[in-house]
Amino acid sequence: MATIGLSLLLTLLAIGLIVRYAGMGDTAPAASNIEKKSLIKFVAAEYSTATKPYFENLVNEFESEYPHIDIELQVINWDIIDSVYKTMISRDQPPDLMLSNLYAHFAQDGKLNRMDELLSSELSAKLYPFLAYPHKVGGVQYSIPYVSTVRELYYNKDLFDEAGLSEPPATWSELEQAARRIKTKLQVESFGVDLSDNEIWAYLTYFFIGAGGGWMKDGKWAINSEANVEGLEFLKRLYEEGLTDADPTVTTRDEKQRILGNGKLGMMISGNYFESVVPYEYKGLKWGKGPIPVRDGVEPFVFGVQDVLISFKTDHTDREALSLFLDFLYEDDRYEELILREGFLPVTRTVGDNLSLNNPAMTKNLDALKRAMFYPIHDPAWSTVQDATRNMGPAVLSGPMSPRQVLDRLQEIALSRKP
């Protein structure tokens, strides 16, 4: 009996160990089934020294609220952002979300997620329809506006007063007269022009539309139209007669803003963000603004610029996580902080309505934005055209190509992109 009892005891102990071991085996997979974190690689463009701290704080707040989502943030200067994301794409490692000023060529190449599948109904309802509408290719929305600006002519009132000028020029003949008077009477540079690789396409646009032309007509590329040739010829003549700044192909718009703010430049075309820079960078500057000058007889126009958010297809795309992050980016208080920091115009009605309260300048700028013309970012060829203009500044101003030859070449480039 003792032997049987001992045998039974050993058997029971063995069974217990097996059960315990099996139990341990059952718990092992549970430990490995911890919820996997989602990843969003976010590339943001740097507008100012305030941009990076803003987005770093935003990402920290988001990750605290949504610990199951990691945000990998890169804030990159506008001057190099194109080369950075092109490298990422060439390595098949595109960002999940990117702030850019281009999108249509990516959509045509099948690289983008549909934004209409990522947007919550609440966010979609907040966006200004007139800004969101152009972000479609083949009827599908592939990008959404993030920030916007309007461009106008800004001038130094003190220099205008000294030159005997009471109003900003509204036409080309008035622009030429004002520039000549500033140059001869004050011995300072008259009219700032940015034909550097930073934003040459902007000044081409001002003088295309100012001549009654534009990049496209009736949905087709019209870069070498007679109106555009006339506009570029006029701009070149201003330069040849010394009525622009001395270095249009070298100094950028931001650098020219500093020159204007320091009293060494009479006028230039810039965005409404200039108004937010003045109080702390150019204290005491008396400035005014007017419309972009046009050829005599052409209707005045408003020009707007908007930067957009796009989402690339990746091997870890998480639509739900992206949707949550987009809502977070546009949350009213947080988004309003960005607009005020950078001096932009909001693209959401909620923030636009709030900032317009008791703010006539914001109301006026938003009203102008509703009437604005924009770059043809909806066309896949725009990226190629924009790139082609970057190094054309010297050719535009001093040859060896004539304005007509320059625009003929750009037209060829635009048509070379297969639809």
KOLVEX-136927 format. One line per field, with one value per residue (C-alpha): x, y, z; residue number from 0. Coordinates in nm, 3 decimals, padded with zeros to 5 digits. Layout:
% KOLVEX-136927
east	[X|...] $
north	[Y|...] $
up	[Z|...] $
resi	[NUM|...] $
This chain:
% KOLVEX-136927
east	[00.000|00.287|00.445|00.118|00.070|00.413|00.364|00.031|00.186|00.466|00.212|00.002|00.309|00.408|00.060|00.073|00.402|00.268|-00.042|00.166|00.405|00.112|-00.038|00.285|00.278|-00.073|00.031|00.335|00.140|-00.070|00.247|00.344|-00.002|00.038|-00.121|00.128|00.183|00.092|00.356|00.307|00.610|00.530|00.738|00.656|00.796|00.976|00.834|01.018|01.207|00.868|00.770|00.977|00.891|00.524|00.517|00.736|00.495|00.197|00.347|00.420|00.061|-00.077|00.137|00.031|-00.334|-00.290|-00.007|-00.074|00.041|00.401|00.475|00.815|00.855|01.091|01.075|01.267|01.351|01.162|01.493|01.580|01.251|01.208|01.542|01.475|01.137|01.256|01.533|01.283|01.056|01.345|01.429|01.066|01.041|00.794|00.640|00.288|00.196|00.369|00.320|00.396|00.290|00.258|00.050|-00.103|00.197|00.211|-00.160|-00.123|00.160|-00.058|00.155|-00.108|-00.384|-00.724|-00.775|-01.151|-01.104|-00.895|-01.097|-01.349|-01.685|-01.617|-01.289|-01.429|-01.711|-01.463|-01.256|-01.342|-01.500|-01.338|-00.995|-01.063|-01.220|-00.899|-00.741|-00.893|-00.756|-01.012|-01.279|-01.087|-00.948|-00.581|-00.480|-00.627|-00.525|-00.333|-00.237|-00.291|-00.179|-00.267|-00.003|-00.006|00.231|00.394|00.577|00.778|00.563|00.856|01.038|00.721|00.667|01.026|00.983|00.657|00.441|00.105|-00.038|00.096|00.110|-00.184|-00.075|00.250|00.291|00.245|00.488|00.750|00.703|00.717|01.026|01.205|01.123|01.244|01.568|01.650|01.541|01.646|01.929|01.781|01.654|01.303|01.119|01.221|01.192|01.257|01.376|01.591|01.533|01.342|01.028|01.084|00.752|00.571|00.699|00.640|00.281|00.234|00.342|00.163|-00.171|-00.092|-00.067|-00.400|-00.248|-00.164|-00.015|-00.326|-00.625|-00.946|-00.778|-00.479|-00.122|-00.073|00.269|00.393|00.084|00.129|00.012|00.272|00.549|00.446|00.452|00.800|00.932|00.806|00.969|01.297|01.284|01.237|01.554|01.754|01.663|01.771|01.419|01.432|01.673|02.024|02.014|01.677|01.830|02.029|01.838|01.518|01.181|01.259|01.588|01.418|01.162|01.449|01.589|01.248|01.207|01.547|01.457|01.668|01.393|01.082|00.835|00.791|00.522|00.490|00.241|00.024|00.268|00.486|00.233|00.292|00.671|00.685|00.601|00.896|01.149|01.103|00.976|00.882|00.842|00.558|00.425|00.131|-00.003|-00.190|-00.291|-00.041|00.014|-00.133|-00.090|-00.298|-00.649|-00.627|-00.861|-00.693|-00.658|-00.588|-00.336|-00.336|-00.103|-00.187|00.024|-00.131|-00.119|-00.079|-00.058|00.169|00.091|00.335|00.382|00.241|-00.043|-00.297|-00.598|-00.758|-00.438|-00.395|-00.754|-00.702|-00.381|-00.545|-00.825|-00.560|-00.369|-00.682|-00.823|-00.936|-00.719|-00.411|-00.453|-00.525|-00.194|-00.010|-00.190|-00.102|00.258|00.332|00.106|-00.094|-00.460|-00.668|-00.828|-01.102|-01.422|-01.420|-01.078|-01.144|-01.464|-01.298|-00.994|-01.215|-01.393|-01.281|-00.997|-01.066|-00.730|-00.808|-01.158|-01.019|-00.754|-01.004|-01.242|-00.953|-00.868|-01.217|-01.152|-00.795|-00.637|-00.392|-00.112|-00.236|-00.134|-00.417|-00.227|00.039|00.274|00.295|00.571|00.787|00.716|00.794|01.124|01.215|01.174|01.421|01.733|01.581|01.634|01.956|01.806|01.497|01.692|02.013|01.991|02.100|01.729|01.462|01.144|00.960|01.220|01.210|00.833|00.837|01.071|00.848|00.547|00.731|00.816|00.454|00.328|00.594|00.422|00.188|-00.172] $
north	[00.000|00.233|00.156|00.218|00.539|00.667|00.578|00.759|01.062|01.076|01.044|01.327|01.546|01.474|01.564|01.887|01.986|01.911|02.118|02.402|02.392|02.385|02.681|02.870|02.790|02.928|03.261|03.312|03.408|03.652|03.843|03.865|03.978|04.324|04.576|04.683|05.058|05.238|05.457|05.785|05.937|06.307|06.550|06.916|07.220|07.481|07.830|08.008|07.945|07.893|07.599|07.318|07.391|07.411|07.069|06.906|07.017|06.906|06.558|06.522|06.612|06.371|06.079|06.145|06.130|05.837|05.620|05.348|05.578|05.689|06.003|06.021|06.393|06.569|06.948|07.045|07.386|07.475|07.521|07.151|06.973|06.872|06.692|06.522|06.374|06.276|06.074|05.913|05.816|05.682|05.449|05.338|05.497|05.783|05.964|05.873|06.240|06.537|06.913|07.031|07.265|06.985|06.671|06.596|06.413|06.184|06.110|06.036|05.794|05.608|05.697|05.867|05.757|05.907|06.196|06.158|05.818|05.967|06.278|06.263|06.417|06.686|06.793|06.782|07.013|07.266|07.319|07.613|07.452|07.700|07.593|07.219|07.188|07.218|06.919|06.655|06.443|06.253|06.353|06.203|06.420|06.346|06.648|06.902|07.264|07.331|07.700|07.980|08.335|08.617|08.811|09.189|09.480|09.603|09.934|10.153|10.459|10.676|10.617|10.682|11.009|11.117|11.036|11.230|10.922|10.916|10.583|10.241|10.176|09.980|09.957|09.882|10.241|10.360|10.092|10.207|10.574|10.503|10.286|10.549|10.825|10.622|10.536|10.887|11.079|10.848|10.640|10.319|10.010|10.054|09.729|09.395|09.095|08.731|08.532|08.302|07.928|07.997|08.138|08.249|08.090|08.339|08.649|08.487|08.433|08.796|08.924|08.656|08.728|09.100|09.095|08.917|08.570|08.286|07.939|07.776|07.876|07.672|07.381|07.366|07.488|07.835|07.934|08.084|08.294|08.645|08.796|08.600|08.699|09.063|09.028|08.877|09.136|09.414|09.257|09.222|09.585|09.700|09.509|09.640|09.998|09.947|09.974|09.643|09.545|09.463|09.088|08.935|08.592|08.589|08.743|08.567|08.710|08.682|08.865|09.140|09.177|09.256|09.509|09.677|09.669|09.834|10.121|10.022|09.901|10.084|09.802|09.434|09.169|08.938|08.746|08.866|08.697|09.007|09.196|08.967|08.996|09.377|09.438|09.243|09.253|09.604|09.810|10.158|10.066|10.251|10.029|10.010|09.769|09.768|09.532|09.356|09.597|09.498|09.612|09.920|09.805|09.464|09.388|09.380|09.037|08.869|08.586|08.322|08.041|07.734|07.452|07.110|06.783|06.458|06.096|05.845|05.476|05.287|04.930|05.036|05.272|05.294|05.490|05.517|05.657|05.904|06.021|06.082|06.275|06.492|06.583|06.672|06.894|07.095|07.115|07.477|07.611|07.425|07.524|07.884|07.895|07.794|08.057|08.333|08.217|08.207|08.488|08.269|08.260|07.968|07.713|07.619|07.816|07.773|07.935|08.187|08.304|08.332|08.526|08.762|08.881|09.240|09.194|09.393|09.292|08.920|08.974|09.163|08.901|08.614|08.801|08.846|08.476|08.384|08.578|08.459|08.281|07.998|07.798|07.505|07.251|07.021|06.940|06.665|06.864|07.157|06.990|06.953|07.308|07.454|07.263|07.384|07.750|07.728|07.789|08.016|08.346|08.440|08.337|08.546|08.862|08.853|08.589|08.405|08.318|08.575|08.586|08.411|08.134|08.085|08.047|07.823|07.593|07.589|07.511|07.212|07.089|07.120|06.921|06.652|06.516|06.242|06.290] $
up	[00.000|00.084|-00.252|-00.433|-00.237|-00.324|-00.689|-00.695|-00.530|-00.788|-01.068|-00.931|-00.891|-01.251|-01.375|-01.175|-01.334|-01.681|-01.617|-01.473|-01.772|-02.012|-01.831|-01.869|-02.237|-02.263|-02.113|-02.337|-02.651|-02.448|-02.357|-02.725|-02.831|-02.679|-02.915|-03.181|-03.215|-03.535|-03.698|-03.883|-04.052|-04.080|-04.288|-04.224|-04.402|-04.192|-04.231|-03.952|-03.628|-03.463|-03.685|-03.535|-03.168|-03.263|-03.430|-03.165|-02.896|-03.105|-03.154|-02.782|-02.698|-02.956|-02.840|-02.481|-02.582|-02.821|-02.679|-02.936|-03.219|-03.272|-03.476|-03.644|-03.713|-03.954|-03.994|-04.308|-04.452|-04.771|-04.958|-04.933|-04.868|-05.234|-05.246|-04.910|-04.998|-05.348|-05.183|-04.945|-05.235|-05.445|-05.155|-05.135|-04.789|-04.840|-04.543|-04.437|-04.422|-04.581|-04.591|-04.942|-05.224|-05.482|-05.514|-05.857|-06.010|-05.705|-05.742|-06.114|-06.037|-05.784|-05.482|-05.264|-05.033|-05.100|-04.862|-04.882|-04.715|-04.433|-04.351|-04.070|-04.148|-03.885|-04.044|-04.394|-04.289|-04.141|-04.455|-04.679|-04.989|-05.228|-05.102|-05.081|-05.428|-05.639|-05.465|-05.687|-05.970|-06.172|-05.923|-05.630|-05.349|-05.286|-05.080|-04.843|-04.780|-04.461|-04.469|-04.716|-04.799|-05.035|-05.227|-05.261|-05.322|-04.999|-04.985|-04.748|-04.676|-04.564|-04.892|-05.089|-04.903|-04.969|-05.338|-05.354|-05.405|-05.229|-05.351|-05.443|-05.819|-05.957|-06.322|-06.500|-06.614|-06.255|-06.134|-06.381|-06.288|-05.914|-05.947|-06.156|-05.909|-05.609|-05.785|-05.905|-05.597|-05.314|-05.455|-05.311|-05.488|-05.622|-05.687|-05.536|-05.770|-05.672|-05.972|-05.760|-05.747|-05.425|-05.590|-05.950|-06.050|-05.826|-06.006|-06.343|-06.230|-06.122|-06.462|-06.663|-06.499|-06.487|-06.865|-06.898|-06.934|-06.698|-06.686|-06.835|-07.044|-07.072|-06.893|-07.128|-07.085|-07.236|-07.101|-07.428|-07.493|-07.631|-07.301|-07.103|-07.345|-07.303|-06.925|-06.921|-07.166|-06.939|-06.633|-06.821|-06.931|-06.570|-06.481|-06.776|-06.685|-06.324|-06.183|-05.995|-05.722|-05.841|-05.768|-05.864|-05.926|-05.601|-05.310|-05.209|-05.112|-04.741|-04.788|-04.985|-04.705|-04.469|-04.715|-04.740|-04.363|-04.320|-04.551|-04.852|-05.087|-05.201|-05.276|-05.347|-05.384|-05.084|-04.874|-04.587|-04.343|-04.394|-04.182|-03.884|-03.914|-03.904|-03.533|-03.398|-03.684|-03.826|-03.537|-03.646|-04.012|-04.178|-04.451|-04.683|-04.939|-05.265|-05.544|-05.768|-06.061|-06.399|-06.757|-06.825|-06.920|-06.749|-06.461|-06.116|-05.959|-05.627|-05.610|-05.338|-05.237|-05.033|-04.894|-04.870|-04.679|-04.871|-04.754|-04.930|-04.948|-04.726|-04.602|-04.264|-04.360|-04.079|-04.199|-03.856|-03.702|-03.988|-03.947|-03.576|-03.641|-03.908|-03.666|-03.410|-03.655|-03.733|-03.380|-03.349|-03.065|-03.181|-03.547|-03.455|-03.269|-03.587|-03.795|-03.549|-03.507|-03.878|-03.998|-04.238|-04.331|-04.196|-04.426|-04.179|-04.129|-03.752|-03.706|-03.981|-03.815|-03.475|-03.599|-03.798|-03.484|-03.423|-03.675|-03.994|-04.147|-04.118|-04.254|-04.553|-04.624|-04.605|-04.836|-05.080|-05.055|-05.173|-05.496|-05.544|-05.836|-05.758|-05.914|-06.129|-05.866|-05.979|-06.301|-06.279|-06.505|-06.261|-06.060|-06.372|-06.485|-06.145|-06.129|-06.477|-06.381|-06.091|-06.295|-06.558|-06.376|-06.557|-06.893|-06.826|-06.740|-06.940|-07.208|-07.407|-07.448|-07.528|-07.317|-07.599|-07.620|-07.243|-07.247|-07.556|-07.367|-07.059|-07.277|-07.426|-07.077|-06.963|-07.261|-07.220|-06.909|-07.024|-06.901] $
resi	[0|1|2|3|4|5|6|7|8|9|10|11|12|13|14|15|16|17|18|19|20|21|22|23|24|25|26|27|28|29|30|31|32|33|34|35|36|37|38|39|40|41|42|43|44|45|46|47|48|49|50|51|52|53|54|55|56|57|58|59|60|61|62|63|64|65|66|67|68|69|70|71|72|73|74|75|76|77|78|79|80|81|82|83|84|85|86|87|88|89|90|91|92|93|94|95|96|97|98|99|100|101|102|103|104|105|106|107|108|109|110|111|112|113|114|115|116|117|118|119|120|121|122|123|124|125|126|127|128|129|130|131|132|133|134|135|136|137|138|139|140|141|142|143|144|145|146|147|148|149|150|151|152|153|154|155|156|157|158|159|160|161|162|163|164|165|166|167|168|169|170|171|172|173|174|175|176|177|178|179|180|181|182|183|184|185|186|187|188|189|190|191|192|193|194|195|196|197|198|199|200|201|202|203|204|205|206|207|208|209|210|211|212|213|214|215|216|217|218|219|220|221|222|223|224|225|226|227|228|229|230|231|232|233|234|235|236|237|238|239|240|241|242|243|244|245|246|247|248|249|250|251|252|253|254|255|256|257|258|259|260|261|262|263|264|265|266|267|268|269|270|271|272|273|274|275|276|277|278|279|280|281|282|283|284|285|286|287|288|289|290|291|292|293|294|295|296|297|298|299|300|301|302|303|304|305|306|307|308|309|310|311|312|313|314|315|316|317|318|319|320|321|322|323|324|325|326|327|328|329|330|331|332|333|334|335|336|337|338|339|340|341|342|343|344|345|346|347|348|349|350|351|352|353|354|355|356|357|358|359|360|361|362|363|364|365|366|367|368|369|370|371|372|373|374|375|376|377|378|379|380|381|382|383|384|385|386|387|388|389|390|391|392|393|394|395|396|397|398|399|400|401|402|403|404|405|406|407|408|409|410|411|412|413|414|415|416|417|418] $
